[in-house]
Amino acid sequence: MTPEENFHANLYKDPAALFRSELTRRLCYLIPSVALMIVWLATQDRSYAILGYGILLYQTVYGLVLVRRGVQTTNRVLTKFGTKD
């Protein structure tokens, strides 16, 4: 098994740790974005809003890329080590 496949197989051994790491990752993008929106409301400077939405857009696109990679790796693991019916 490759290191990438091993990593994905081990992700599901501790669901609480997986949830905590995902929550931390999401909050690292959400908190600055919300802060920029609050600054935009206070200053009415459009650049803060653009940057705040840009952070969320980046996080969404990057998350989709990671999901695609994860699904492909999980598919390889299941195909390689899955049981035949």
N, CA, C and O atoms as a Maestro MAE file, in Angstrom:
{
 s_m_m2io_version
 :::
 2.0.0
}

f_m_ct {
 s_m_title
 :::
 protein
 m_atom[340] {
  # First column is atom index #
  i_m_mmod_type
  r_m_x_coord
  r_m_y_coord
  r_m_z_coord
  i_m_residue_number
  s_m_chain_name
  s_m_pdb_residue_name
  s_m_pdb_atom_name
  i_m_atomic_number
  :::
  1 25 0.861 -1.178 0.000 1 A "MET " " N  " 7
  2 3 0.000 0.000 0.000 1 A "MET " " CA " 6
  3 2 0.907 1.242 0.000 1 A "MET " " C  " 6
  4 15 1.884 1.306 0.747 1 A "MET " " O  " 8
  5 25 0.575 2.212 -0.836 2 A "THR " " N  " 7
  6 3 1.362 3.441 -0.893 2 A "THR " " CA " 6
  7 2 1.103 4.278 0.361 2 A "THR " " C  " 6
  8 15 0.098 4.066 1.039 2 A "THR " " O  " 8
  9 25 1.994 5.227 0.682 3 A "PRO " " N  " 7
  10 3 1.772 6.080 1.846 3 A "PRO " " CA " 6
  11 2 0.459 6.864 1.762 3 A "PRO " " C  " 6
  12 15 -0.216 7.053 2.775 3 A "PRO " " O  " 8
  13 25 0.100 7.316 0.571 4 A "GLU " " N  " 7
  14 3 -1.158 8.053 0.397 4 A "GLU " " CA " 6
  15 2 -2.358 7.151 0.687 4 A "GLU " " C  " 6
  16 15 -3.304 7.561 1.359 4 A "GLU " " O  " 8
  17 25 -2.310 5.935 0.181 5 A "GLU " " N  " 7
  18 3 -3.395 4.992 0.441 5 A "GLU " " CA " 6
  19 2 -3.472 4.637 1.919 5 A "GLU " " C  " 6
  20 15 -4.563 4.527 2.478 5 A "GLU " " O  " 8
  21 25 -2.325 4.459 2.549 6 A "ASN " " N  " 7
  22 3 -2.282 4.156 3.976 6 A "ASN " " CA " 6
  23 2 -2.865 5.313 4.794 6 A "ASN " " C  " 6
  24 15 -3.600 5.090 5.756 6 A "ASN " " O  " 8
  25 25 -2.534 6.543 4.408 7 A "PHE " " N  " 7
  26 3 -3.063 7.721 5.103 7 A "PHE " " CA " 6
  27 2 -4.588 7.738 5.028 7 A "PHE " " C  " 6
  28 15 -5.254 7.953 6.041 7 A "PHE " " O  " 8
  29 25 -5.143 7.516 3.845 8 A "HIS " " N  " 7
  30 3 -6.601 7.550 3.681 8 A "HIS " " CA " 6
  31 2 -7.282 6.392 4.414 8 A "HIS " " C  " 6
  32 15 -8.383 6.551 4.941 8 A "HIS " " O  " 8
  33 25 -6.637 5.247 4.446 9 A "ALA " " N  " 7
  34 3 -7.225 4.118 5.164 9 A "ALA " " CA " 6
  35 2 -7.240 4.385 6.667 9 A "ALA " " C  " 6
  36 15 -8.177 3.977 7.353 9 A "ALA " " O  " 8
  37 25 -6.226 5.059 7.186 10 A "ASN " " N  " 7
  38 3 -6.139 5.343 8.616 10 A "ASN " " CA " 6
  39 2 -7.003 6.519 9.055 10 A "ASN " " C  " 6
  40 15 -7.237 6.691 10.251 10 A "ASN " " O  " 8
  41 25 -7.476 7.322 8.130 11 A "LEU " " N  " 7
  42 3 -8.307 8.478 8.485 11 A "LEU " " CA " 6
  43 2 -9.545 8.071 9.271 11 A "LEU " " C  " 6
  44 15 -9.984 8.796 10.165 11 A "LEU " " O  " 8
  45 25 -10.095 6.942 8.949 12 A "TYR " " N  " 7
  46 3 -11.373 6.553 9.516 12 A "TYR " " CA " 6
  47 2 -11.243 5.746 10.804 12 A "TYR " " C  " 6
  48 15 -12.250 5.330 11.377 12 A "TYR " " O  " 8
  49 25 -10.010 5.521 11.264 13 A "LYS " " N  " 7
  50 3 -9.813 4.796 12.511 13 A "LYS " " CA " 6
  51 2 -10.191 5.639 13.722 13 A "LYS " " C  " 6
  52 15 -10.619 5.099 14.743 13 A "LYS " " O  " 8
  53 25 -10.037 6.963 13.618 14 A "ASP " " N  " 7
  54 3 -10.377 7.863 14.726 14 A "ASP " " CA " 6
  55 2 -11.289 8.972 14.195 14 A "ASP " " C  " 6
  56 15 -10.800 10.042 13.832 14 A "ASP " " O  " 8
  57 25 -12.597 8.738 14.143 15 A "PRO " " N  " 7
  58 3 -13.515 9.734 13.584 15 A "PRO " " CA " 6
  59 2 -13.512 11.052 14.356 15 A "PRO " " C  " 6
  60 15 -13.712 12.109 13.758 15 A "PRO " " O  " 8
  61 25 -13.291 11.013 15.657 16 A "ALA " " N  " 7
  62 3 -13.275 12.257 16.442 16 A "ALA " " CA " 6
  63 2 -12.093 13.133 16.035 16 A "ALA " " C  " 6
  64 15 -12.238 14.350 15.915 16 A "ALA " " O  " 8
  65 25 -10.939 12.531 15.824 17 A "ALA " " N  " 7
  66 3 -9.769 13.294 15.389 17 A "ALA " " CA " 6
  67 2 -9.976 13.850 13.981 17 A "ALA " " C  " 6
  68 15 -9.564 14.971 13.683 17 A "ALA " " O  " 8
  69 25 -10.611 13.065 13.126 18 A "LEU " " N  " 7
  70 3 -10.905 13.527 11.771 18 A "LEU " " CA " 6
  71 2 -11.837 14.734 11.816 18 A "LEU " " C  " 6
  72 15 -11.640 15.700 11.079 18 A "LEU " " O  " 8
  73 25 -12.856 14.682 12.683 19 A "PHE " " N  " 7
  74 3 -13.785 15.793 12.819 19 A "PHE " " CA " 6
  75 2 -13.075 17.037 13.362 19 A "PHE " " C  " 6
  76 15 -13.285 18.140 12.858 19 A "PHE " " O  " 8
  77 25 -12.242 16.863 14.382 20 A "ARG " " N  " 7
  78 3 -11.527 18.010 14.963 20 A "ARG " " CA " 6
  79 2 -10.610 18.673 13.945 20 A "ARG " " C  " 6
  80 15 -10.566 19.900 13.854 20 A "ARG " " O  " 8
  81 25 -9.885 17.877 13.186 21 A "SER " " N  " 7
  82 3 -8.971 18.466 12.206 21 A "SER " " CA " 6
  83 2 -9.736 19.177 11.100 21 A "SER " " C  " 6
  84 15 -9.309 20.235 10.637 21 A "SER " " O  " 8
  85 25 -10.850 18.616 10.675 22 A "GLU " " N  " 7
  86 3 -11.663 19.261 9.635 22 A "GLU " " CA " 6
  87 2 -12.289 20.547 10.156 22 A "GLU " " C  " 6
  88 15 -12.344 21.545 9.437 22 A "GLU " " O  " 8
  89 25 -12.759 20.534 11.395 23 A "LEU " " N  " 7
  90 3 -13.327 21.736 11.995 23 A "LEU " " CA " 6
  91 2 -12.285 22.839 12.105 23 A "LEU " " C  " 6
  92 15 -12.562 23.997 11.792 23 A "LEU " " O  " 8
  93 25 -11.094 22.479 12.548 24 A "THR " " N  " 7
  94 3 -10.008 23.461 12.655 24 A "THR " " CA " 6
  95 2 -9.671 24.043 11.289 24 A "THR " " C  " 6
  96 15 -9.485 25.252 11.150 24 A "THR " " O  " 8
  97 25 -9.594 23.185 10.291 25 A "ARG " " N  " 7
  98 3 -9.271 23.642 8.935 25 A "ARG " " CA " 6
  99 2 -10.337 24.613 8.419 25 A "ARG " " C  " 6
  100 15 -10.011 25.639 7.822 25 A "ARG " " O  " 8
  101 25 -11.598 24.288 8.650 26 A "ARG " " N  " 7
  102 3 -12.688 25.156 8.178 26 A "ARG " " CA " 6
  103 2 -12.690 26.496 8.909 26 A "ARG " " C  " 6
  104 15 -12.900 27.542 8.294 26 A "ARG " " O  " 8
  105 25 -12.456 26.464 10.220 27 A "LEU " " N  " 7
  106 3 -12.462 27.705 10.996 27 A "LEU " " CA " 6
  107 2 -11.297 28.619 10.623 27 A "LEU " " C  " 6
  108 15 -11.405 29.839 10.747 27 A "LEU " " O  " 8
  109 25 -10.190 28.042 10.170 28 A "CYS " " N  " 7
  110 3 -9.043 28.851 9.744 28 A "CYS " " CA " 6
  111 2 -9.384 29.728 8.535 28 A "CYS " " C  " 6
  112 15 -8.747 30.757 8.314 28 A "CYS " " O  " 8
  113 25 -10.364 29.328 7.774 29 A "TYR " " N  " 7
  114 3 -10.817 30.133 6.642 29 A "TYR " " CA " 6
  115 2 -12.038 30.976 7.001 29 A "TYR " " C  " 6
  116 15 -12.167 32.113 6.544 29 A "TYR " " O  " 8
  117 25 -12.911 30.435 7.798 30 A "LEU " " N  " 7
  118 3 -14.172 31.108 8.105 30 A "LEU " " CA " 6
  119 2 -13.977 32.331 8.996 30 A "LEU " " C  " 6
  120 15 -14.574 33.376 8.738 30 A "LEU " " O  " 8
  121 25 -13.171 32.224 10.019 31 A "ILE " " N  " 7
  122 3 -12.992 33.334 10.959 31 A "ILE " " CA " 6
  123 2 -12.403 34.570 10.278 31 A "ILE " " C  " 6
  124 15 -12.950 35.659 10.450 31 A "ILE " " O  " 8
  125 25 -11.303 34.454 9.506 32 A "PRO " " N  " 7
  126 3 -10.809 35.652 8.813 32 A "PRO " " CA " 6
  127 2 -11.824 36.232 7.816 32 A "PRO " " C  " 6
  128 15 -11.927 37.449 7.662 32 A "PRO " " O  " 8
  129 25 -12.564 35.353 7.150 33 A "SER " " N  " 7
  130 3 -13.548 35.830 6.192 33 A "SER " " CA " 6
  131 2 -14.647 36.628 6.889 33 A "SER " " C  " 6
  132 15 -15.031 37.697 6.413 33 A "SER " " O  " 8
  133 25 -15.155 36.122 8.005 34 A "VAL " " N  " 7
  134 3 -16.184 36.845 8.760 34 A "VAL " " CA " 6
  135 2 -15.617 38.159 9.296 34 A "VAL " " C  " 6
  136 15 -16.300 39.183 9.283 34 A "VAL " " O  " 8
  137 25 -14.374 38.130 9.766 35 A "ALA " " N  " 7
  138 3 -13.752 39.358 10.264 35 A "ALA " " CA " 6
  139 2 -13.650 40.410 9.155 35 A "ALA " " C  " 6
  140 15 -13.893 41.593 9.394 35 A "ALA " " O  " 8
  141 25 -13.293 39.977 7.951 36 A "LEU " " N  " 7
  142 3 -13.222 40.911 6.829 36 A "LEU " " CA " 6
  143 2 -14.597 41.465 6.468 36 A "LEU " " C  " 6
  144 15 -14.711 42.628 6.081 36 A "LEU " " O  " 8
  145 25 -15.632 40.653 6.588 37 A "MET " " N  " 7
  146 3 -16.993 41.138 6.327 37 A "MET " " CA " 6
  147 2 -17.413 42.175 7.374 37 A "MET " " C  " 6
  148 15 -18.087 43.151 7.045 37 A "MET " " O  " 8
  149 25 -17.022 41.969 8.611 38 A "ILE " " N  " 7
  150 3 -17.337 42.943 9.664 38 A "ILE " " CA " 6
  151 2 -16.599 44.253 9.403 38 A "ILE " " C  " 6
  152 15 -17.160 45.334 9.577 38 A "ILE " " O  " 8
  153 25 -15.342 44.151 8.986 39 A "VAL " " N  " 7
  154 3 -14.581 45.361 8.651 39 A "VAL " " CA " 6
  155 2 -15.228 46.066 7.463 39 A "VAL " " C  " 6
  156 15 -15.299 47.295 7.434 39 A "VAL " " O  " 8
  157 25 -15.697 45.301 6.491 40 A "TRP " " N  " 7
  158 3 -16.376 45.906 5.341 40 A "TRP " " CA " 6
  159 2 -17.627 46.660 5.779 40 A "TRP " " C  " 6
  160 15 -17.888 47.768 5.311 40 A "TRP " " O  " 8
  161 25 -18.400 46.051 6.682 41 A "LEU " " N  " 7
  162 3 -19.603 46.730 7.170 41 A "LEU " " CA " 6
  163 2 -19.257 48.021 7.902 41 A "LEU " " C  " 6
  164 15 -20.000 48.999 7.813 41 A "LEU " " O  " 8
  165 25 -18.154 48.036 8.616 42 A "ALA " " N  " 7
  166 3 -17.760 49.221 9.377 42 A "ALA " " CA " 6
  167 2 -17.182 50.305 8.484 42 A "ALA " " C  " 6
  168 15 -17.428 51.490 8.709 42 A "ALA " " O  " 8
  169 25 -16.407 49.908 7.461 43 A "THR " " N  " 7
  170 3 -15.709 50.904 6.640 43 A "THR " " CA " 6
  171 2 -16.370 51.163 5.292 43 A "THR " " C  " 6
  172 15 -16.120 52.194 4.667 43 A "THR " " O  " 8
  173 25 -17.198 50.251 4.848 44 A "GLN " " N  " 7
  174 3 -17.812 50.313 3.510 44 A "GLN " " CA " 6
  175 2 -16.767 50.301 2.396 44 A "GLN " " C  " 6
  176 15 -17.032 50.777 1.291 44 A "GLN " " O  " 8
  177 25 -15.581 49.758 2.681 45 A "ASP " " N  " 7
  178 3 -14.539 49.602 1.671 45 A "ASP " " CA " 6
  179 2 -14.738 48.242 1.005 45 A "ASP " " C  " 6
  180 15 -14.592 47.201 1.645 45 A "ASP " " O  " 8
  181 25 -15.066 48.263 -0.260 46 A "ARG " " N  " 7
  182 3 -15.435 47.061 -1.004 46 A "ARG " " CA " 6
  183 2 -14.320 46.019 -1.064 46 A "ARG " " C  " 6
  184 15 -14.598 44.829 -1.212 46 A "ARG " " O  " 8
  185 25 -13.069 46.447 -0.953 47 A "SER " " N  " 7
  186 3 -11.952 45.498 -1.058 47 A "SER " " CA " 6
  187 2 -11.981 44.468 0.071 47 A "SER " " C  " 6
  188 15 -11.566 43.326 -0.131 47 A "SER " " O  " 8
  189 25 -12.460 44.847 1.245 48 A "TYR " " N  " 7
  190 3 -12.570 43.883 2.346 48 A "TYR " " CA " 6
  191 2 -13.598 42.791 2.013 48 A "TYR " " C  " 6
  192 15 -13.377 41.613 2.295 48 A "TYR " " O  " 8
  193 25 -14.699 43.189 1.421 49 A "ALA " " N  " 7
  194 3 -15.724 42.209 1.046 49 A "ALA " " CA " 6
  195 2 -15.207 41.275 -0.041 49 A "ALA " " C  " 6
  196 15 -15.441 40.068 0.017 49 A "ALA " " O  " 8
  197 25 -14.511 41.821 -1.024 50 A "ILE " " N  " 7
  198 3 -13.960 40.995 -2.100 50 A "ILE " " CA " 6
  199 2 -12.960 40.000 -1.538 50 A "ILE " " C  " 6
  200 15 -12.974 38.827 -1.912 50 A "ILE " " O  " 8
  201 25 -12.097 40.453 -0.649 51 A "LEU " " N  " 7
  202 3 -11.112 39.562 -0.045 51 A "LEU " " CA " 6
  203 2 -11.794 38.505 0.825 51 A "LEU " " C  " 6
  204 15 -11.391 37.342 0.809 51 A "LEU " " O  " 8
  205 25 -12.810 38.889 1.575 52 A "GLY " " N  " 7
  206 3 -13.542 37.942 2.415 52 A "GLY " " CA " 6
  207 2 -14.213 36.859 1.588 52 A "GLY " " C  " 6
  208 15 -14.134 35.679 1.930 52 A "GLY " " O  " 8
  209 25 -14.871 37.249 0.504 53 A "TYR " " N  " 7
  210 3 -15.504 36.265 -0.371 53 A "TYR " " CA " 6
  211 2 -14.457 35.451 -1.124 53 A "TYR " " C  " 6
  212 15 -14.668 34.270 -1.399 53 A "TYR " " O  " 8
  213 25 -13.340 36.072 -1.454 54 A "GLY " " N  " 7
  214 3 -12.260 35.353 -2.127 54 A "GLY " " CA " 6
  215 2 -11.703 34.231 -1.268 54 A "GLY " " C  " 6
  216 15 -11.394 33.150 -1.771 54 A "GLY " " O  " 8
  217 25 -11.576 34.486 0.028 55 A "ILE " " N  " 7
  218 3 -11.111 33.446 0.944 55 A "ILE " " CA " 6
  219 2 -12.082 32.272 0.948 55 A "ILE " " C  " 6
  220 15 -11.662 31.116 0.897 55 A "ILE " " O  " 8
  221 25 -13.365 32.562 1.009 56 A "LEU " " N  " 7
  222 3 -14.366 31.488 1.000 56 A "LEU " " CA " 6
  223 2 -14.380 30.736 -0.325 56 A "LEU " " C  " 6
  224 15 -14.535 29.515 -0.346 56 A "LEU " " O  " 8
  225 25 -14.219 31.457 -1.427 57 A "LEU " " N  " 7
  226 3 -14.177 30.811 -2.740 57 A "LEU " " CA " 6
  227 2 -12.967 29.896 -2.839 57 A "LEU " " C  " 6
  228 15 -13.078 28.761 -3.304 57 A "LEU " " O  " 8
  229 25 -11.812 30.385 -2.405 58 A "TYR " " N  " 7
  230 3 -10.597 29.569 -2.425 58 A "TYR " " CA " 6
  231 2 -10.792 28.300 -1.598 58 A "TYR " " C  " 6
  232 15 -10.458 27.203 -2.045 58 A "TYR " " O  " 8
  233 25 -11.332 28.456 -0.398 59 A "GLN " " N  " 7
  234 3 -11.540 27.320 0.494 59 A "GLN " " CA " 6
  235 2 -12.484 26.296 -0.137 59 A "GLN " " C  " 6
  236 15 -12.267 25.091 -0.012 59 A "GLN " " O  " 8
  237 25 -13.510 26.763 -0.799 60 A "THR " " N  " 7
  238 3 -14.464 25.860 -1.439 60 A "THR " " CA " 6
  239 2 -13.827 25.104 -2.599 60 A "THR " " C  " 6
  240 15 -13.991 23.889 -2.707 60 A "THR " " O  " 8
  241 25 -13.112 25.797 -3.456 61 A "VAL " " N  " 7
  242 3 -12.470 25.151 -4.608 61 A "VAL " " CA " 6
  243 2 -11.397 24.176 -4.132 61 A "VAL " " C  " 6
  244 15 -11.313 23.056 -4.635 61 A "VAL " " O  " 8
  245 25 -10.583 24.589 -3.175 62 A "TYR " " N  " 7
  246 3 -9.532 23.720 -2.661 62 A "TYR " " CA " 6
  247 2 -10.145 22.493 -1.976 62 A "TYR " " C  " 6
  248 15 -9.623 21.386 -2.105 62 A "TYR " " O  " 8
  249 25 -11.237 22.687 -1.258 63 A "GLY " " N  " 7
  250 3 -11.923 21.564 -0.618 63 A "GLY " " CA " 6
  251 2 -12.437 20.565 -1.637 63 A "GLY " " C  " 6
  252 15 -12.359 19.357 -1.416 63 A "GLY " " O  " 8
  253 25 -12.963 21.056 -2.755 64 A "LEU " " N  " 7
  254 3 -13.432 20.158 -3.809 64 A "LEU " " CA " 6
  255 2 -12.285 19.372 -4.430 64 A "LEU " " C  " 6
  256 15 -12.437 18.192 -4.746 64 A "LEU " " O  " 8
  257 25 -11.141 20.019 -4.604 65 A "VAL " " N  " 7
  258 3 -9.971 19.326 -5.139 65 A "VAL " " CA " 6
  259 2 -9.537 18.223 -4.172 65 A "VAL " " C  " 6
  260 15 -9.225 17.111 -4.599 65 A "VAL " " O  " 8
  261 25 -9.518 18.527 -2.871 66 A "LEU " " N  " 7
  262 3 -9.123 17.524 -1.883 66 A "LEU " " CA " 6
  263 2 -10.115 16.367 -1.838 66 A "LEU " " C  " 6
  264 15 -9.713 15.212 -1.701 66 A "LEU " " O  " 8
  265 25 -11.396 16.664 -1.951 67 A "VAL " " N  " 7
  266 3 -12.405 15.598 -1.956 67 A "VAL " " CA " 6
  267 2 -12.219 14.700 -3.172 67 A "VAL " " C  " 6
  268 15 -12.312 13.478 -3.064 67 A "VAL " " O  " 8
  269 25 -11.959 15.294 -4.312 68 A "ARG " " N  " 7
  270 3 -11.756 14.499 -5.532 68 A "ARG " " CA " 6
  271 2 -10.558 13.578 -5.366 68 A "ARG " " C  " 6
  272 15 -10.632 12.396 -5.703 68 A "ARG " " O  " 8
  273 25 -9.444 14.112 -4.844 69 A "ARG " " N  " 7
  274 3 -8.266 13.279 -4.627 69 A "ARG " " CA " 6
  275 2 -8.561 12.166 -3.623 69 A "ARG " " C  " 6
  276 15 -8.158 11.019 -3.819 69 A "ARG " " O  " 8
  277 25 -9.259 12.511 -2.557 70 A "GLY " " N  " 7
  278 3 -9.582 11.523 -1.530 70 A "GLY " " CA " 6
  279 2 -10.461 10.409 -2.060 70 A "GLY " " C  " 6
  280 15 -10.260 9.239 -1.732 70 A "GLY " " O  " 8
  281 25 -11.435 10.771 -2.877 71 A "VAL " " N  " 7
  282 3 -12.332 9.765 -3.456 71 A "VAL " " CA " 6
  283 2 -11.553 8.847 -4.392 71 A "VAL " " C  " 6
  284 15 -11.766 7.635 -4.391 71 A "VAL " " O  " 8
  285 25 -10.661 9.413 -5.182 72 A "GLN " " N  " 7
  286 3 -9.866 8.594 -6.088 72 A "GLN " " CA " 6
  287 2 -8.966 7.630 -5.320 72 A "GLN " " C  " 6
  288 15 -8.845 6.460 -5.682 72 A "GLN " " O  " 8
  289 25 -8.336 8.130 -4.255 73 A "THR " " N  " 7
  290 3 -7.463 7.274 -3.453 73 A "THR " " CA " 6
  291 2 -8.264 6.198 -2.739 73 A "THR " " C  " 6
  292 15 -7.850 5.039 -2.703 73 A "THR " " O  " 8
  293 25 -9.408 6.568 -2.168 74 A "THR " " N  " 7
  294 3 -10.260 5.590 -1.503 74 A "THR " " CA " 6
  295 2 -10.733 4.532 -2.489 74 A "THR " " C  " 6
  296 15 -10.798 3.350 -2.153 74 A "THR " " O  " 8
  297 25 -11.058 4.951 -3.691 75 A "ASN " " N  " 7
  298 3 -11.470 4.005 -4.730 75 A "ASN " " CA " 6
  299 2 -10.347 3.023 -5.047 75 A "ASN " " C  " 6
  300 15 -10.593 1.828 -5.215 75 A "ASN " " O  " 8
  301 25 -9.104 3.527 -5.131 76 A "ARG " " N  " 7
  302 3 -7.966 2.638 -5.394 76 A "ARG " " CA " 6
  303 2 -7.780 1.637 -4.253 76 A "ARG " " C  " 6
  304 15 -7.524 0.458 -4.495 76 A "ARG " " O  " 8
  305 25 -7.909 2.104 -3.018 77 A "VAL " " N  " 7
  306 3 -7.752 1.220 -1.864 77 A "VAL " " CA " 6
  307 2 -8.824 0.143 -1.867 77 A "VAL " " C  " 6
  308 15 -8.534 -1.038 -1.681 77 A "VAL " " O  " 8
  309 25 -10.078 0.568 -2.083 78 A "LEU " " N  " 7
  310 3 -11.180 -0.407 -2.088 78 A "LEU " " CA " 6
  311 2 -11.069 -1.382 -3.242 78 A "LEU " " C  " 6
  312 15 -11.400 -2.559 -3.095 78 A "LEU " " O  " 8
  313 25 -10.613 -0.912 -4.380 79 A "THR " " N  " 7
  314 3 -10.453 -1.788 -5.531 79 A "THR " " CA " 6
  315 2 -9.323 -2.782 -5.294 79 A "THR " " C  " 6
  316 15 -9.437 -3.956 -5.646 79 A "THR " " O  " 8
  317 25 -8.237 -2.310 -4.699 80 A "LYS " " N  " 7
  318 3 -7.077 -3.158 -4.465 80 A "LYS " " CA " 6
  319 2 -7.327 -4.186 -3.363 80 A "LYS " " C  " 6
  320 15 -6.932 -5.345 -3.487 80 A "LYS " " O  " 8
  321 25 -7.991 -3.752 -2.278 81 A "PHE " " N  " 7
  322 3 -8.118 -4.625 -1.123 81 A "PHE " " CA " 6
  323 2 -9.547 -5.045 -0.817 81 A "PHE " " C  " 6
  324 15 -9.791 -5.719 0.184 81 A "PHE " " O  " 8
  325 25 -10.483 -4.662 -1.651 82 A "GLY " " N  " 7
  326 3 -11.883 -5.020 -1.414 82 A "GLY " " CA " 6
  327 2 -12.129 -6.505 -1.606 82 A "GLY " " C  " 6
  328 15 -11.386 -7.198 -2.300 82 A "GLY " " O  " 8
  329 25 -13.176 -6.964 -0.981 83 A "THR " " N  " 7
  330 3 -13.531 -8.384 -1.133 83 A "THR " " CA " 6
  331 2 -14.440 -8.548 -2.340 83 A "THR " " C  " 6
  332 15 -15.203 -7.649 -2.694 83 A "THR " " O  " 8
  333 25 -14.345 -9.678 -2.941 84 A "LYS " " N  " 7
  334 3 -15.200 -9.971 -4.091 84 A "LYS " " CA " 6
  335 2 -16.464 -10.674 -3.586 84 A "LYS " " C  " 6
  336 15 -16.402 -11.535 -2.707 84 A "LYS " " O  " 8
  337 25 -17.592 -10.298 -4.148 85 A "ASP " " N  " 7
  338 3 -18.874 -10.905 -3.730 85 A "ASP " " CA " 6
  339 2 -19.076 -12.253 -4.341 85 A "ASP " " C  " 6
  340 15 -20.097 -12.895 -4.095 85 A "ASP " " O  " 8
  :::
 }
 m_bond[339] {
  # First column is bond index #
  i_m_from
  i_m_to
  i_m_order
  :::
  1 1 2 1
  2 2 3 1
  3 3 4 2
  4 3 5 1
  5 5 6 1
  6 6 7 1
  7 7 8 2
  8 7 9 1
  9 9 10 1
  10 10 11 1
  11 11 12 2
  12 11 13 1
  13 13 14 1
  14 14 15 1
  15 15 16 2
  16 15 17 1
  17 17 18 1
  18 18 19 1
  19 19 20 2
  20 19 21 1
  21 21 22 1
  22 22 23 1
  23 23 24 2
  24 23 25 1
  25 25 26 1
  26 26 27 1
  27 27 28 2
  28 27 29 1
  29 29 30 1
  30 30 31 1
  31 31 32 2
  32 31 33 1
  33 33 34 1
  34 34 35 1
  35 35 36 2
  36 35 37 1
  37 37 38 1
  38 38 39 1
  39 39 40 2
  40 39 41 1
  41 41 42 1
  42 42 43 1
  43 43 44 2
  44 43 45 1
  45 45 46 1
  46 46 47 1
  47 47 48 2
  48 47 49 1
  49 49 50 1
  50 50 51 1
  51 51 52 2
  52 51 53 1
  53 53 54 1
  54 54 55 1
  55 55 56 2
  56 55 57 1
  57 57 58 1
  58 58 59 1
  59 59 60 2
  60 59 61 1
  61 61 62 1
  62 62 63 1
  63 63 64 2
  64 63 65 1
  65 65 66 1
  66 66 67 1
  67 67 68 2
  68 67 69 1
  69 69 70 1
  70 70 71 1
  71 71 72 2
  72 71 73 1
  73 73 74 1
  74 74 75 1
  75 75 76 2
  76 75 77 1
  77 77 78 1
  78 78 79 1
  79 79 80 2
  80 79 81 1
  81 81 82 1
  82 82 83 1
  83 83 84 2
  84 83 85 1
  85 85 86 1
  86 86 87 1
  87 87 88 2
  88 87 89 1
  89 89 90 1
  90 90 91 1
  91 91 92 2
  92 91 93 1
  93 93 94 1
  94 94 95 1
  95 95 96 2
  96 95 97 1
  97 97 98 1
  98 98 99 1
  99 99 100 2
  100 99 101 1
  101 101 102 1
  102 102 103 1
  103 103 104 2
  104 103 105 1
  105 105 106 1
  106 106 107 1
  107 107 108 2
  108 107 109 1
  109 109 110 1
  110 110 111 1
  111 111 112 2
  112 111 113 1
  113 113 114 1
  114 114 115 1
  115 115 116 2
  116 115 117 1
  117 117 118 1
  118 118 119 1
  119 119 120 2
  120 119 121 1
  121 121 122 1
  122 122 123 1
  123 123 124 2
  124 123 125 1
  125 125 126 1
  126 126 127 1
  127 127 128 2
  128 127 129 1
  129 129 130 1
  130 130 131 1
  131 131 132 2
  132 131 133 1
  133 133 134 1
  134 134 135 1
  135 135 136 2
  136 135 137 1
  137 137 138 1
  138 138 139 1
  139 139 140 2
  140 139 141 1
  141 141 142 1
  142 142 143 1
  143 143 144 2
  144 143 145 1
  145 145 146 1
  146 146 147 1
  147 147 148 2
  148 147 149 1
  149 149 150 1
  150 150 151 1
  151 151 152 2
  152 151 153 1
  153 153 154 1
  154 154 155 1
  155 155 156 2
  156 155 157 1
  157 157 158 1
  158 158 159 1
  159 159 160 2
  160 159 161 1
  161 161 162 1
  162 162 163 1
  163 163 164 2
  164 163 165 1
  165 165 166 1
  166 166 167 1
  167 167 168 2
  168 167 169 1
  169 169 170 1
  170 170 171 1
  171 171 172 2
  172 171 173 1
  173 173 174 1
  174 174 175 1
  175 175 176 2
  176 175 177 1
  177 177 178 1
  178 178 179 1
  179 179 180 2
  180 179 181 1
  181 181 182 1
  182 182 183 1
  183 183 184 2
  184 183 185 1
  185 185 186 1
  186 186 187 1
  187 187 188 2
  188 187 189 1
  189 189 190 1
  190 190 191 1
  191 191 192 2
  192 191 193 1
  193 193 194 1
  194 194 195 1
  195 195 196 2
  196 195 197 1
  197 197 198 1
  198 198 199 1
  199 199 200 2
  200 199 201 1
  201 201 202 1
  202 202 203 1
  203 203 204 2
  204 203 205 1
  205 205 206 1
  206 206 207 1
  207 207 208 2
  208 207 209 1
  209 209 210 1
  210 210 211 1
  211 211 212 2
  212 211 213 1
  213 213 214 1
  214 214 215 1
  215 215 216 2
  216 215 217 1
  217 217 218 1
  218 218 219 1
  219 219 220 2
  220 219 221 1
  221 221 222 1
  222 222 223 1
  223 223 224 2
  224 223 225 1
  225 225 226 1
  226 226 227 1
  227 227 228 2
  228 227 229 1
  229 229 230 1
  230 230 231 1
  231 231 232 2
  232 231 233 1
  233 233 234 1
  234 234 235 1
  235 235 236 2
  236 235 237 1
  237 237 238 1
  238 238 239 1
  239 239 240 2
  240 239 241 1
  241 241 242 1
  242 242 243 1
  243 243 244 2
  244 243 245 1
  245 245 246 1
  246 246 247 1
  247 247 248 2
  248 247 249 1
  249 249 250 1
  250 250 251 1
  251 251 252 2
  252 251 253 1
  253 253 254 1
  254 254 255 1
  255 255 256 2
  256 255 257 1
  257 257 258 1
  258 258 259 1
  259 259 260 2
  260 259 261 1
  261 261 262 1
  262 262 263 1
  263 263 264 2
  264 263 265 1
  265 265 266 1
  266 266 267 1
  267 267 268 2
  268 267 269 1
  269 269 270 1
  270 270 271 1
  271 271 272 2
  272 271 273 1
  273 273 274 1
  274 274 275 1
  275 275 276 2
  276 275 277 1
  277 277 278 1
  278 278 279 1
  279 279 280 2
  280 279 281 1
  281 281 282 1
  282 282 283 1
  283 283 284 2
  284 283 285 1
  285 285 286 1
  286 286 287 1
  287 287 288 2
  288 287 289 1
  289 289 290 1
  290 290 291 1
  291 291 292 2
  292 291 293 1
  293 293 294 1
  294 294 295 1
  295 295 296 2
  296 295 297 1
  297 297 298 1
  298 298 299 1
  299 299 300 2
  300 299 301 1
  301 301 302 1
  302 302 303 1
  303 303 304 2
  304 303 305 1
  305 305 306 1
  306 306 307 1
  307 307 308 2
  308 307 309 1
  309 309 310 1
  310 310 311 1
  311 311 312 2
  312 311 313 1
  313 313 314 1
  314 314 315 1
  315 315 316 2
  316 315 317 1
  317 317 318 1
  318 318 319 1
  319 319 320 2
  320 319 321 1
  321 321 322 1
  322 322 323 1
  323 323 324 2
  324 323 325 1
  325 325 326 1
  326 326 327 1
  327 327 328 2
  328 327 329 1
  329 329 330 1
  330 330 331 1
  331 331 332 2
  332 331 333 1
  333 333 334 1
  334 334 335 1
  335 335 336 2
  336 335 337 1
  337 337 338 1
  338 338 339 1
  339 339 340 2
  :::
 }
}
